Amino acid sequence: MNATLTRLAATPVRRHFLCAVIGLVVIVLALESLSTFRQSQLTSVAYLAIAAGGLTVLTGLSGQLSLGHGAFMAVGAYTAALMLRANDSGWSVPLVLLAATVVSAVVGVVVGVAAARLHGPYLAGATLALAVAVPGLALYFSDYLGGEQGLVVPAPKVPPLIDDMMYFVTGNELSGTKFVAYVSWVLLVIVFFLLANISSSRIGRRWRAVRDDEVAAELAGIDLGRARILAFVVSAACAGAGGAVLAMSARIAAPSGFTLTLSLTLLSAVVIGGLGTLSGALIGALLLTYIPPVVTNLGLDLGLSSLQSAELAPLVTGIFTVLVILFAPLGLVGTFRKLRSTRKEMK
């Protein structure tokens, strides 16, 4: 048995594929045993993790700090909204996700070309301006993008064939909420599989070289601008895909859903989980999805008002983030890996 597993995980691609298969099995077991509300929460985890996965590649591997990834999620969300309003068939979902990813990647090329010339606080400031400006476009083009009210997104219909297949496998019917949850988590597995393989490939090694020492990387023949732009495009594409899922889950694409807070939430997820680790992006998304409702419910149980309980959630989240930065500067996953490595060396 061990020999079989060793052969299956002999290369990074095989190892990542094995993890993806196991992940899909876990997803089916989880979604089939949870309530509709929990399925909706898991969808939120998925789209945050997809966008955070792209951001952790950009920041953790290529060393570029972005404060504007909520803008790319907005691009993906509005692209998905416009397409689903034109055709809300369940079979259109893969095409919608692909279109949202491509459009966001194109925008990422434009931003990445400019970002490749910027460093440190200048890049952070430019992407911060992007996060503030992009949602405002919905107000300027209100006839097409719905203005402040946004665009109502029709729920994608479950294709009968997919419904029959899932009923055969699980014995349960596929509701609209569960269908979107499956779409989000299958997309997450695909995105993480691709990002993991890119990170372990020559492209990922180039990104690390540029991050660690620009001069040495340039002397080694690496085109710094091209490497940075590619990282930005990949990261923007992931954010766009996450934004498309957000639109399908929330059933609306409006400027209020893509404020600066969303961009900072993505960055917090990456910092909490650990820069440069996809598992860290997933853990960070999990924590930032579940901490607010848990804290809010705890505040209500302690006798606080609804408003006080709601305001307590971001306070606790902020304090938790600061504590992670102080006591686990590598993030939860990074710190765990360092402790495990230290213990192995001591043995």
Salt bridges, closest charged atoms under 4 A:
GLU32 OE1 - LYS178 NZ 3.11
ASP212 OD1 - ARG211 NE 2.94
GLU214 OE2 - HIS119 ND1 3.75
GLU214 OE2 - ARG228 NH2 2.56
